Amino acid sequence: MMEIDWKNLPFGYFKTDYNVRCYNRNGQWGVLEVSSSEYINLHMAATALHYGQEAFEGMKAFRGEDNKIRLFRWEENAKRMQRSAQGVMMAEVPTELFKEAIFKVVKLNAKYVPPFGLGASLYLRPLLIGSGPEVGVKPSSEYLFMVFVGPVGPYFKEGFNPVELQVIGDYDRAAPNGTGHIKVGGNYAASLRALDRGKKEGYASVIFRSSADRDYIDEAGPANFFAIKGNSYITPDSHSVLPSITNMSLRQIATDMGMKIELRSVAVDELGDFDEVGACGTAAVISPIRKIVDRQTGKTYQYCKDGKAGPMSTKLYNKLRAIQEGRDADTYNWNTIVE
Ligand SMILES: *Cc1c(COP(=O)(O)O)cnc(C)c1O
């Protein structure tokens, strides 16, 4: 194996040795197959390609100081993928099959799990697609579930350093009663133009306004938005926001720290009232935000006066990372050791 420069890993695709696959044909899941090919042989009329029958997950495995590999809250990813499958009428991957697949693929690629202490991890990408041919608009009669993995560095090259975001209201990633609450590729396709423009205009990501009325904060690009105000942890409650497992975990940690949780509509107008703001998700855990510019009004909101992440965001981040790496007590049994 080539030497891996663990310290300078990007957040991107990295070829490893194996992936795992399983087909559902006529309502029945087959056996889990191990593959060393990076390619799939797909029918050109597959519903994933034409009608967006596709869902994915993103999760991480961490190596602890004890050298053990830990998977963080994988059952939540399994459940979410089942909800995504229901949402776009695909065969659901049973929790047992999901578990077998992710543990097998991590074990087979154990040498690619980065060493402890570098902020790097093994990223897992479970994928479910309609693989059967249809030309009429209807669900596929065949599905492919697969999981590939790869070592990754921090999502934002800034690491746990504050980023600048832009609030926009002229693009929507999801409709009010659409698919924003499930992890399907279509939401990402719909967000690409907005993200690309935001990056060209100098921002790390964009914050979408609520698509129904435009008054509220929806998603922060591919992550959830949260704010700290006094002793409260505030995060949007919206049908078009993806229920983030990181956000759910941060709410539990915040509760344990004695904070009050406010899961509610969050108005863009409130941005001036917050002490700290951030984006959260598996990829970055927390990306602290130092500045938000409203693209329509030009209004600017500043945080992190000293240039560093705020104290509460820092505490939440450190605690979650410590649990994931086995440095702190795993009170809620969020980790499963891969043996
Ligand atoms: C995956 C995702 C998140 C983060 O969810 P986690 O479970 O914390 O990784 C947030 N928003 C969107 C749109 C996502 O796709």
PDBQT file of the ligand as one rigid body, heavy atoms in Angstrom, charges set to zero:
ROOT
HETATM    1  C1  LIG A 401     -26.478  14.825   5.760  1.00  0.00    +0.000 C 
HETATM    2  C2  LIG A 401     -27.033  16.208   5.894  1.00  0.00    +0.000 A 
HETATM    3  C3  LIG A 401     -26.924  16.945   7.086  1.00  0.00    +0.000 A 
HETATM    4  C4  LIG A 401     -26.141  16.459   8.277  1.00  0.00    +0.000 C 
HETATM    5  O1  LIG A 401     -26.653  15.319   8.863  1.00  0.00    +0.000 OA
HETATM    6  P1  LIG A 401     -25.722  14.446   9.835  1.00  0.00    +0.000 P 
HETATM    7  O2  LIG A 401     -26.548  13.276  10.175  1.00  0.00    +0.000 OA
HETATM    8  O3  LIG A 401     -25.408  15.284  10.991  1.00  0.00    +0.000 OA
HETATM    9  O4  LIG A 401     -24.509  14.116   9.042  1.00  0.00    +0.000 OA
HETATM   10  C5  LIG A 401     -27.525  18.182   7.147  1.00  0.00    +0.000 A 
HETATM   11  N1  LIG A 401     -28.190  18.698   6.092  1.00  0.00    +0.000 NA
HETATM   12  C6  LIG A 401     -28.297  18.027   4.926  1.00  0.00    +0.000 A 
HETATM   13  C7  LIG A 401     -29.031  18.658   3.799  1.00  0.00    +0.000 C 
HETATM   14  C8  LIG A 401     -27.743  16.770   4.793  1.00  0.00    +0.000 A 
HETATM   15  O5  LIG A 401     -27.845  16.115   3.632  1.00  0.00    +0.000 OA
ENDROOT
TORSDOF 0
